[in-house]
Amino acid sequence: MSYAPISEQLDDPETARESGRKKMDWAKEHMPILESLREGFVADQPFAGEVVGMAMHVEAKTAILAETLAEGGAEVAITGCNPLSTHDDVSAALDAHENVTSYARRGVDDEEYYEAIEAVIAHEPTITVDDGMDMVAAIHEDYPELIDTIVGGCEETTTGVHRLRAMDDDGELRYPVFAVNDTPMKRLFDNVHGTGESVLANLAMTTNLSFAGKTIVVAGYGDCGRGLAKKAAGQNAHVVVTEVEPRRALEAHMEGYEVLPMREAAAEADVIVTTTGNRDVVTEEHFEVMKDGVLLANAGHFDVEVNLDQLSDLATSVTDVRDGVREYQMADGRRLNVLAEGRLVNLAGPISLGHPVEVMDQSFGVQAVCVRELVEAGDEYEAGVHDVPDRLDIEVAEVKLEAEGVEIDDLSDAQAEYMGSWEHGT
């Protein structure tokens, strides 16, 4: 099997490279964490001899991470982790780097998607950087002979970490992987602010509609749902939360949001956004009660949260009414509108740019230091899912604060001793 790099698939790769390079240069200007790390990587070449296989959303911010690793000495092979999130021009610009091969292309079908992952695996990666765990799964299922030479991996997103933990619980994960998604510098900023802002921005750009006065139903009140609810409320929407976990539901209630079962919430909704990482969150029973003109969007990693098979079966016609908006007409005349084909709305829409640059600088800074940790100390980690060491997370926060010109206090010796002792009482 031979799957060609993006530059061999485009009719005019040179024009694409120029366009992609402009996007990357803009992103790079606003990514001080990766810029700081890059300086050290260029000087020390910590990744010399390593092959980094990546399955990510290939757009400008991701490209800066890939280049940062490549300029630290790694051979990088990369493809997309979603069929609709790649920017072809960025992929082409990345492929032009002498240490990078990019197979990512927008709009691939399922067969091409997995062929591209296999093309990356053919480079025989020693480190994997994944978003959703498709590459890790493919290696374990189809290329187990490579596992002995893989130092470890990093996983970017909630869905991928859930899959990895399930795999680890079953005793099937055979090399160490850092759960980058779960560390504070990723979870508290990327998931909350990144998802919240980018989902609303892409909904607005795709539909040209306002949120003020609308009822927005947020399915799931994890970090992503929490951020989305907060941002939507800030744009004067009425926010309703649906949940299956009692404590999160109570948290949403105590934050002032209305909490309802999805069947009741769906009947009130002007907009529904799923953020659960689970399947069949919005199904036939909910389609039957929705208002005419409702917008349905998914902010989870895979396109399984809104059951489009059931929606298609109910529809009398399906029409693309705008770029990125597919209208399903019901027998009673109601129109239900699905954005980005039910895929990750903040990255898979026709004009989607993903999370804000500054937010992704933090997440990808954590990715970069985790790759460095695997190279320097990978043999200290057993097979399985590992939390990101706190010192690495703090390192990234310190670089960000310095770049922002923010100074903080230090503990005095007495304070440090007090906090580290159990002997101080009343």
Secondary structure as a PSIPRED ss2 file (coil, helix, strand):
# PSIPRED VFORMAT (PSIPRED V4.0)

   1 M C   1.000  0.000  0.000
   2 S C   1.000  0.000  0.000
   3 Y C   1.000  0.000  0.000
   4 A C   1.000  0.000  0.000
   5 P C   1.000  0.000  0.000
   6 I H   0.000  1.000  0.000
   7 S H   0.000  1.000  0.000
   8 E H   0.000  1.000  0.000
   9 Q C   1.000  0.000  0.000
  10 L C   1.000  0.000  0.000
  11 D C   1.000  0.000  0.000
  12 D C   1.000  0.000  0.000
  13 P H   0.000  1.000  0.000
  14 E H   0.000  1.000  0.000
  15 T H   0.000  1.000  0.000
  16 A H   0.000  1.000  0.000
  17 R H   0.000  1.000  0.000
  18 E H   0.000  1.000  0.000
  19 S H   0.000  1.000  0.000
  20 G H   0.000  1.000  0.000
  21 R H   0.000  1.000  0.000
  22 K H   0.000  1.000  0.000
  23 K H   0.000  1.000  0.000
  24 M H   0.000  1.000  0.000
  25 D H   0.000  1.000  0.000
  26 W H   0.000  1.000  0.000
  27 A H   0.000  1.000  0.000
  28 K H   0.000  1.000  0.000
  29 E H   0.000  1.000  0.000
  30 H C   1.000  0.000  0.000
  31 M C   1.000  0.000  0.000
  32 P H   0.000  1.000  0.000
  33 I H   0.000  1.000  0.000
  34 L H   0.000  1.000  0.000
  35 E H   0.000  1.000  0.000
  36 S H   0.000  1.000  0.000
  37 L H   0.000  1.000  0.000
  38 R H   0.000  1.000  0.000
  39 E H   0.000  1.000  0.000
  40 G H   0.000  1.000  0.000
  41 F H   0.000  1.000  0.000
  42 V H   0.000  1.000  0.000
  43 A H   0.000  1.000  0.000
  44 D H   0.000  1.000  0.000
  45 Q C   1.000  0.000  0.000
  46 P C   1.000  0.000  0.000
  47 F C   1.000  0.000  0.000
  48 A C   1.000  0.000  0.000
  49 G C   1.000  0.000  0.000
  50 E C   1.000  0.000  0.000
  51 V E   0.000  0.000  1.000
  52 V E   0.000  0.000  1.000
  53 G E   0.000  0.000  1.000
  54 M E   0.000  0.000  1.000
  55 A E   0.000  0.000  1.000
  56 M E   0.000  0.000  1.000
  57 H C   1.000  0.000  0.000
  58 V C   1.000  0.000  0.000
  59 E C   1.000  0.000  0.000
  60 A H   0.000  1.000  0.000
  61 K H   0.000  1.000  0.000
  62 T H   0.000  1.000  0.000
  63 A H   0.000  1.000  0.000
  64 I H   0.000  1.000  0.000
  65 L H   0.000  1.000  0.000
  66 A H   0.000  1.000  0.000
  67 E H   0.000  1.000  0.000
  68 T H   0.000  1.000  0.000
  69 L H   0.000  1.000  0.000
  70 A H   0.000  1.000  0.000
  71 E H   0.000  1.000  0.000
  72 G C   1.000  0.000  0.000
  73 G C   1.000  0.000  0.000
  74 A C   1.000  0.000  0.000
  75 E E   0.000  0.000  1.000
  76 V E   0.000  0.000  1.000
  77 A E   0.000  0.000  1.000
  78 I E   0.000  0.000  1.000
  79 T E   0.000  0.000  1.000
  80 G E   0.000  0.000  1.000
  81 C C   1.000  0.000  0.000
  82 N C   1.000  0.000  0.000
  83 P C   1.000  0.000  0.000
  84 L C   1.000  0.000  0.000
  85 S C   1.000  0.000  0.000
  86 T C   1.000  0.000  0.000
  87 H C   1.000  0.000  0.000
  88 D H   0.000  1.000  0.000
  89 D H   0.000  1.000  0.000
  90 V H   0.000  1.000  0.000
  91 S H   0.000  1.000  0.000
  92 A H   0.000  1.000  0.000
  93 A H   0.000  1.000  0.000
  94 L H   0.000  1.000  0.000
  95 D H   0.000  1.000  0.000
  96 A C   1.000  0.000  0.000
  97 H C   1.000  0.000  0.000
  98 E C   1.000  0.000  0.000
  99 N C   1.000  0.000  0.000
 100 V E   0.000  0.000  1.000
 101 T E   0.000  0.000  1.000
 102 S E   0.000  0.000  1.000
 103 Y C   1.000  0.000  0.000
 104 A C   1.000  0.000  0.000
 105 R C   1.000  0.000  0.000
 106 R C   1.000  0.000  0.000
 107 G C   1.000  0.000  0.000
 108 V C   1.000  0.000  0.000
 109 D C   1.000  0.000  0.000
 110 D H   0.000  1.000  0.000
 111 E H   0.000  1.000  0.000
 112 E H   0.000  1.000  0.000
 113 Y H   0.000  1.000  0.000
 114 Y H   0.000  1.000  0.000
 115 E H   0.000  1.000  0.000
 116 A H   0.000  1.000  0.000
 117 I H   0.000  1.000  0.000
 118 E H   0.000  1.000  0.000
 119 A H   0.000  1.000  0.000
 120 V H   0.000  1.000  0.000
 121 I H   0.000  1.000  0.000
 122 A C   1.000  0.000  0.000
 123 H C   1.000  0.000  0.000
 124 E C   1.000  0.000  0.000
 125 P C   1.000  0.000  0.000
 126 T C   1.000  0.000  0.000
 127 I E   0.000  0.000  1.000
 128 T E   0.000  0.000  1.000
 129 V E   0.000  0.000  1.000
 130 D E   0.000  0.000  1.000
 131 D C   1.000  0.000  0.000
 132 G C   1.000  0.000  0.000
 133 M C   1.000  0.000  0.000
 134 D H   0.000  1.000  0.000
 135 M H   0.000  1.000  0.000
 136 V H   0.000  1.000  0.000
 137 A H   0.000  1.000  0.000
 138 A H   0.000  1.000  0.000
 139 I H   0.000  1.000  0.000
 140 H H   0.000  1.000  0.000
 141 E H   0.000  1.000  0.000
 142 D H   0.000  1.000  0.000
 143 Y C   1.000  0.000  0.000
 144 P H   0.000  1.000  0.000
 145 E H   0.000  1.000  0.000
 146 L H   0.000  1.000  0.000
 147 I H   0.000  1.000  0.000
 148 D H   0.000  1.000  0.000
 149 T H   0.000  1.000  0.000
 150 I C   1.000  0.000  0.000
 151 V C   1.000  0.000  0.000
 152 G E   0.000  0.000  1.000
 153 G E   0.000  0.000  1.000
 154 C E   0.000  0.000  1.000
 155 E E   0.000  0.000  1.000
 156 E C   1.000  0.000  0.000
 157 T C   1.000  0.000  0.000
 158 T H   0.000  1.000  0.000
 159 T H   0.000  1.000  0.000
 160 G H   0.000  1.000  0.000
 161 V H   0.000  1.000  0.000
 162 H H   0.000  1.000  0.000
 163 R H   0.000  1.000  0.000
 164 L H   0.000  1.000  0.000
 165 R H   0.000  1.000  0.000
 166 A H   0.000  1.000  0.000
 167 M H   0.000  1.000  0.000
 168 D H   0.000  1.000  0.000
 169 D H   0.000  1.000  0.000
 170 D C   1.000  0.000  0.000
 171 G C   1.000  0.000  0.000
 172 E C   1.000  0.000  0.000
 173 L C   1.000  0.000  0.000
 174 R C   1.000  0.000  0.000
 175 Y C   1.000  0.000  0.000
 176 P E   0.000  0.000  1.000
 177 V E   0.000  0.000  1.000
 178 F E   0.000  0.000  1.000
 179 A E   0.000  0.000  1.000
 180 V H   0.000  1.000  0.000
 181 N H   0.000  1.000  0.000
 182 D H   0.000  1.000  0.000
 183 T C   1.000  0.000  0.000
 184 P H   0.000  1.000  0.000
 185 M H   0.000  1.000  0.000
 186 K H   0.000  1.000  0.000
 187 R H   0.000  1.000  0.000
 188 L H   0.000  1.000  0.000
 189 F H   0.000  1.000  0.000
 190 D H   0.000  1.000  0.000
 191 N H   0.000  1.000  0.000
 192 V H   0.000  1.000  0.000
 193 H H   0.000  1.000  0.000
 194 G H   0.000  1.000  0.000
 195 T H   0.000  1.000  0.000
 196 G H   0.000  1.000  0.000
 197 E H   0.000  1.000  0.000
 198 S H   0.000  1.000  0.000
 199 V H   0.000  1.000  0.000
 200 L H   0.000  1.000  0.000
 201 A H   0.000  1.000  0.000
 202 N H   0.000  1.000  0.000
 203 L H   0.000  1.000  0.000
 204 A H   0.000  1.000  0.000
 205 M H   0.000  1.000  0.000
 206 T H   0.000  1.000  0.000
 207 T H   0.000  1.000  0.000
 208 N C   1.000  0.000  0.000
 209 L C   1.000  0.000  0.000
 210 S C   1.000  0.000  0.000
 211 F C   1.000  0.000  0.000
 212 A C   1.000  0.000  0.000
 213 G C   1.000  0.000  0.000
 214 K C   1.000  0.000  0.000
 215 T E   0.000  0.000  1.000
 216 I E   0.000  0.000  1.000
 217 V E   0.000  0.000  1.000
 218 V E   0.000  0.000  1.000
 219 A E   0.000  0.000  1.000
 220 G C   1.000  0.000  0.000
 221 Y C   1.000  0.000  0.000
 222 G C   1.000  0.000  0.000
 223 D H   0.000  1.000  0.000
 224 C H   0.000  1.000  0.000
 225 G H   0.000  1.000  0.000
 226 R H   0.000  1.000  0.000
 227 G H   0.000  1.000  0.000
 228 L H   0.000  1.000  0.000
 229 A H   0.000  1.000  0.000
 230 K H   0.000  1.000  0.000
 231 K H   0.000  1.000  0.000
 232 A H   0.000  1.000  0.000
 233 A H   0.000  1.000  0.000
 234 G H   0.000  1.000  0.000
 235 Q C   1.000  0.000  0.000
 236 N C   1.000  0.000  0.000
 237 A C   1.000  0.000  0.000
 238 H E   0.000  0.000  1.000
 239 V E   0.000  0.000  1.000
 240 V E   0.000  0.000  1.000
 241 V E   0.000  0.000  1.000
 242 T E   0.000  0.000  1.000
 243 E C   1.000  0.000  0.000
 244 V C   1.000  0.000  0.000
 245 E C   1.000  0.000  0.000
 246 P H   0.000  1.000  0.000
 247 R H   0.000  1.000  0.000
 248 R H   0.000  1.000  0.000
 249 A H   0.000  1.000  0.000
 250 L H   0.000  1.000  0.000
 251 E H   0.000  1.000  0.000
 252 A H   0.000  1.000  0.000
 253 H H   0.000  1.000  0.000
 254 M H   0.000  1.000  0.000
 255 E C   1.000  0.000  0.000
 256 G C   1.000  0.000  0.000
 257 Y C   1.000  0.000  0.000
 258 E E   0.000  0.000  1.000
 259 V E   0.000  0.000  1.000
 260 L C   1.000  0.000  0.000
 261 P C   1.000  0.000  0.000
 262 M H   0.000  1.000  0.000
 263 R H   0.000  1.000  0.000
 264 E H   0.000  1.000  0.000
 265 A H   0.000  1.000  0.000
 266 A H   0.000  1.000  0.000
 267 A H   0.000  1.000  0.000
 268 E H   0.000  1.000  0.000
 269 A C   1.000  0.000  0.000
 270 D C   1.000  0.000  0.000
 271 V E   0.000  0.000  1.000
 272 I E   0.000  0.000  1.000
 273 V E   0.000  0.000  1.000
 274 T E   0.000  0.000  1.000
 275 T C   1.000  0.000  0.000
 276 T C   1.000  0.000  0.000
 277 G C   1.000  0.000  0.000
 278 N C   1.000  0.000  0.000
 279 R C   1.000  0.000  0.000
 280 D C   1.000  0.000  0.000
 281 V C   1.000  0.000  0.000
 282 V E   0.000  0.000  1.000
 283 T C   1.000  0.000  0.000
 284 E H   0.000  1.000  0.000
 285 E H   0.000  1.000  0.000
 286 H H   0.000  1.000  0.000
 287 F H   0.000  1.000  0.000
 288 E C   1.000  0.000  0.000
 289 V C   1.000  0.000  0.000
 290 M C   1.000  0.000  0.000
 291 K C   1.000  0.000  0.000
 292 D C   1.000  0.000  0.000
 293 G C   1.000  0.000  0.000
 294 V C   1.000  0.000  0.000
 295 L E   0.000  0.000  1.000
 296 L E   0.000  0.000  1.000
 297 A E   0.000  0.000  1.000
 298 N E   0.000  0.000  1.000
 299 A C   1.000  0.000  0.000
 300 G C   1.000  0.000  0.000
 301 H C   1.000  0.000  0.000
 302 F C   1.000  0.000  0.000
 303 D C   1.000  0.000  0.000
 304 V C   1.000  0.000  0.000
 305 E C   1.000  0.000  0.000
 306 V E   0.000  0.000  1.000
 307 N C   1.000  0.000  0.000
 308 L H   0.000  1.000  0.000
 309 D H   0.000  1.000  0.000
 310 Q H   0.000  1.000  0.000
 311 L H   0.000  1.000  0.000
 312 S H   0.000  1.000  0.000
 313 D H   0.000  1.000  0.000
 314 L H   0.000  1.000  0.000
 315 A C   1.000  0.000  0.000
 316 T C   1.000  0.000  0.000
 317 S E   0.000  0.000  1.000
 318 V E   0.000  0.000  1.000
 319 T E   0.000  0.000  1.000
 320 D E   0.000  0.000  1.000
 321 V E   0.000  0.000  1.000
 322 R E   0.000  0.000  1.000
 323 D C   1.000  0.000  0.000
 324 G C   1.000  0.000  0.000
 325 V E   0.000  0.000  1.000
 326 R E   0.000  0.000  1.000
 327 E E   0.000  0.000  1.000
 328 Y E   0.000  0.000  1.000
 329 Q E   0.000  0.000  1.000
 330 M C   1.000  0.000  0.000
 331 A C   1.000  0.000  0.000
 332 D C   1.000  0.000  0.000
 333 G C   1.000  0.000  0.000
 334 R C   1.000  0.000  0.000
 335 R E   0.000  0.000  1.000
 336 L E   0.000  0.000  1.000
 337 N E   0.000  0.000  1.000
 338 V E   0.000  0.000  1.000
 339 L E   0.000  0.000  1.000
 340 A H   0.000  1.000  0.000
 341 E H   0.000  1.000  0.000
 342 G H   0.000  1.000  0.000
 343 R C   1.000  0.000  0.000
 344 L E   0.000  0.000  1.000
 345 V H   0.000  1.000  0.000
 346 N H   0.000  1.000  0.000
 347 L H   0.000  1.000  0.000
 348 A H   0.000  1.000  0.000
 349 G C   1.000  0.000  0.000
 350 P C   1.000  0.000  0.000
 351 I C   1.000  0.000  0.000
 352 S C   1.000  0.000  0.000
 353 L C   1.000  0.000  0.000
 354 G C   1.000  0.000  0.000
 355 H C   1.000  0.000  0.000
 356 P C   1.000  0.000  0.000
 357 V H   0.000  1.000  0.000
 358 E H   0.000  1.000  0.000
 359 V H   0.000  1.000  0.000
 360 M H   0.000  1.000  0.000
 361 D H   0.000  1.000  0.000
 362 Q H   0.000  1.000  0.000
 363 S H   0.000  1.000  0.000
 364 F H   0.000  1.000  0.000
 365 G H   0.000  1.000  0.000
 366 V H   0.000  1.000  0.000
 367 Q H   0.000  1.000  0.000
 368 A H   0.000  1.000  0.000
 369 V H   0.000  1.000  0.000
 370 C H   0.000  1.000  0.000
 371 V H   0.000  1.000  0.000
 372 R H   0.000  1.000  0.000
 373 E H   0.000  1.000  0.000
 374 L H   0.000  1.000  0.000
 375 V H   0.000  1.000  0.000
 376 E H   0.000  1.000  0.000
 377 A H   0.000  1.000  0.000
 378 G H   0.000  1.000  0.000
 379 D H   0.000  1.000  0.000
 380 E H   0.000  1.000  0.000
 381 Y C   1.000  0.000  0.000
 382 E C   1.000  0.000  0.000
 383 A C   1.000  0.000  0.000
 384 G E   0.000  0.000  1.000
 385 V E   0.000  0.000  1.000
 386 H E   0.000  0.000  1.000
 387 D C   1.000  0.000  0.000
 388 V C   1.000  0.000  0.000
 389 P C   1.000  0.000  0.000
 390 D H   0.000  1.000  0.000
 391 R H   0.000  1.000  0.000
 392 L H   0.000  1.000  0.000
 393 D H   0.000  1.000  0.000
 394 I H   0.000  1.000  0.000
 395 E H   0.000  1.000  0.000
 396 V H   0.000  1.000  0.000
 397 A H   0.000  1.000  0.000
 398 E H   0.000  1.000  0.000
 399 V H   0.000  1.000  0.000
 400 K H   0.000  1.000  0.000
 401 L H   0.000  1.000  0.000
 402 E H   0.000  1.000  0.000
 403 A H   0.000  1.000  0.000
 404 E H   0.000  1.000  0.000
 405 G C   1.000  0.000  0.000
 406 V C   1.000  0.000  0.000
 407 E C   1.000  0.000  0.000
 408 I C   1.000  0.000  0.000
 409 D C   1.000  0.000  0.000
 410 D C   1.000  0.000  0.000
 411 L C   1.000  0.000  0.000
 412 S C   1.000  0.000  0.000
 413 D H   0.000  1.000  0.000
 414 A H   0.000  1.000  0.000
 415 Q H   0.000  1.000  0.000
 416 A H   0.000  1.000  0.000
 417 E H   0.000  1.000  0.000
 418 Y H   0.000  1.000  0.000
 419 M H   0.000  1.000  0.000
 420 G C   1.000  0.000  0.000
 421 S C   1.000  0.000  0.000
 422 W C   1.000  0.000  0.000
 423 E C   1.000  0.000  0.000
 424 H C   1.000  0.000  0.000
 425 G C   1.000  0.000  0.000
 426 T C   1.000  0.000  0.000
